[in-house]
Amino acid sequence: MIRQLKGLALVALAFAAPISAAGAQDSNSGIIAGRVTGSEAQPIVGAQVYLVSTQNGARTDDEGRYRIVNVAPGTYQVRATRIGYEAAAQTVAVVAGQTATADFTMNTASITLDAVITTATGEQQRKRESGNSVATISVADIPHSATPNMASLLNARAPGVTVIQAGGTTGSSQRIRIRGANSVNLSNEPLLIIDGVRVNNSANSFSIGVGGQSTSRLNDVNFEDIENLEILKGPAASALYGTAAANGVIQITTKRGRAGKTRFNTYVEQGTLTDPTDYPFNYGNFNRQYGGAVSCFLADQYVPNPLGGCSSDSVAKYSPIKAANPFRKGYHQRYGASAGGGSDAVQYFLSGDLEMEDGVYRNNGLSQLNLRSNVNASLRPDLNTGVTIGYVTSDLQLPQNDNNNLGILGGALLGSAVSNSRFGYFTRAPDSLYFLRVGQGIERFTIGTNPVYNPLSWLRFNGTFGYDVLNRDDKQVLPPNRITNNTNNRIGYRTRNKYQIFNYTANLSGTATRSITSDFVSTSTVGAQFQRDNLTSVQAFGRNLLAGTGSLAGVTSNFAVAEDNIDTRTLGFLVSEQIGFRDRLFLTGTLRGDRNSSFGKDFGFVNYPSASLSYVISDEPFFPKTDWVSSLRLRSAYGQSGVQPGSRDAVVYYNPVAVAVNGTETAGFTIAGLGRKDLKPEVSAEFEAGFEAGFAGDRASLEATYYNKKSRDALILRNLPPSAGTVLSRYENIGSVQNKGLELALNGSPVRMENLTWDATINASWNQNKLLKLGAGVDPIIFGLGGDTQKHIAGKPLGSYYQRPVSYNDANKNGVIEYDEYTVGDSAVYLGNPLPKREISFNTTFLVYKFVKLYALVDHKGGFFNYNATEDFRCGTVVNCEALYVPGTPLRKQAAALADAIDGTVGGYIEKADFVKLREVAITFLAPADWARRARTRDLSLTFSGRNLHTWTRYSGFDPEILSATAGNFSQSDFLSQPPLRYYTVRVNANF
């Protein structure tokens, strides 16, 4: 790690050396300098101070001081902003060769209309100017020891952003949805932008089956490096991103250095992972007279079994997990350091982060190293630029689980009710299953530069040029004679799939800001953007592995090889015009046009218009100035953005086959795809309206947003007649989907005392998802675990559960559901939707005597269902569940088990999955200043935290969040999956 940090330092110095000389202070320009403090004269660190309508600015150092160099002579409006504080501004006159002083005092506020956000063109824009709802997450305020990965950081932090934790396997992915799901067949994952560079964010980033788990490239991001995190929630906000942004945009800005002496930040984090689940026993009926198991259920004691009589005299129960526990106590550790500083001309930031985590299975673990080097420089008075470099390498080992006959958890839960040579496990005891090793290696490099050129005081050009390359190595090996349940496993095998995924970004825009009159300001932007996604891969497989080897060179039979090459390119042009009136009323209109290589050749450019209105009505003289309502902004927006088809969906292409010609095997081909020449992107159009209000002198704020989003031209897989003699289906733009809902965010500081501060945030959102149409002549799409548990059907939410319903009535009140006391519906009916309809989260922070900080996050998701397939298989397939044998089991479970075992319906296992979860708790001890000095540090802190501490739910499975297929768009089931784990961590932060 030290060697890697030195390498990054050399890269930073290589950029900094020539830039430093070029960026020296120009004698024909001036300097603006000063200090930014709070209402109690304490320095405000990291505040942005900039010249309005330019990109020239600086951040405050640890003493609240800043310097803006190379300022051309003239009069400027200088503004200071910081999340959590009211913006401050003043007019400053600059004289060549002199330093103008501008000090600012900023008051705390829960509503920050002047917080700066980044647009698609790289422009800095105040929130008050945008009519869109943009969620800003204050990463610095989150105790990082309670968040194991990037997806966890997003969970329950912003209204309208749904993160399903999915399970507890270390390194596995999560499902993220922003304002519901738009697409039936295409990805519903958001776009990810880091420092203006579009990067790979695939939620299905693993090519080897392990039962249902996958990996996510979002978790490659090191949240320790994040300065700002913004979420553009829908097309109204993301229209300028064009054909990629209908699912929302996660926009990350990494940390930058500040002028001043070098500051070092270090941390060490240690913790444990445990599985707190109380797993059930396996049950079975026995007849001691005949000396064996019998197929008798609890109901057989009262009414003869319609499938035949039986007799039992005892119930056996046994737990393979307790007999041969496959779990261990997992271990989490993290080490990191960063350094930042620089001069007026050049600032730098370097960081390194090493994370190692051992999961609760012996063959599950992650080792990941993140390195970063960011350099920002003023090359001359009118030219600034920055270079951002990120590198990540990781090694992940995944266990077999979920829908997998070699899964360890499934082996126990579907196992025997008595001990045997396998300790009751279904196929093999856990020790033998650990010999199957599956892993993924990652090498990822991201670089970007963002030059800003101000040739005139009213004109500036922004550029972003970047490159993200991902080298992925998916691998699997099973040595021979280790798992002998069938011939294929006994002889062993090897899989090796290598991928290179490239993302290229090139954006260039020009912005002119002119005062039309003393009241009106015009901001005009014109730009062009180019994006290229390129994937190349080679996959290889072979069986009959030579003992003692672990590579493809050791396989001797069943060879298979494949190669993929996918290249997608997008060219977009955009124009935007904003008219501002007295810095309180802003009207913005934009238009983007895209051409994409995945469109049909008979389809040209697609246009994405948008418009927004923002009115800070509280700045009007007529607005009543009261303590109750201190500020109010009204806003509305409309916009469109899209999602491109798959790279081959619009073309005719072929698959190779071997054919016999005159007794000789010859290469031939068959039609594999029959695309349409007029295929176009799915387009989502969204209207949103809302307000932001500040109360009690902006110590509390309420943000409310209503949205209505419709996706048209949705790609649907239409069946083709077999008589055509080609393919059986192809994608066509014939569907439509709607999402509409309400989002609320309430922030406040109920208590502000000298020795006690209390801050609290409540986020709430409601979403109603509906498939409006599938297209004329298209039957409902049936899918899901088991093949028929879910449907896409017009008029219902996407992925709805459909099964024959189960009802019951314990007529004789004997506590047992008998064969004539339950009924099964004749046909499948709608039972519920898989995605939450409502989410409410509450996070709160107490600061006591300025030395103790308490933090908690409570998360509720409701209005959704989950398919408890684990219990379904236990009751209906291997018949070892408690409900079939034990008196006193809840009647609902008894009826579901009988209907499953006798009638073959799983309707009783589509369960309401609402929950409330104590997601995070942390306590931080902040060392007093004299203690920190004795430790030779600038500041010192110690944090204890816990995650997934308790769940309140009526769901009968192990955890209502479990997904056995995390990469699936809508497939949702809880099937033999590892439940979320409980984390306990301790972290020490020391800054020098």
Disulfide bonds with the S-S distance in Angstrom:
Cys296-Cys310 1.98
Cys875-Cys881 2.07
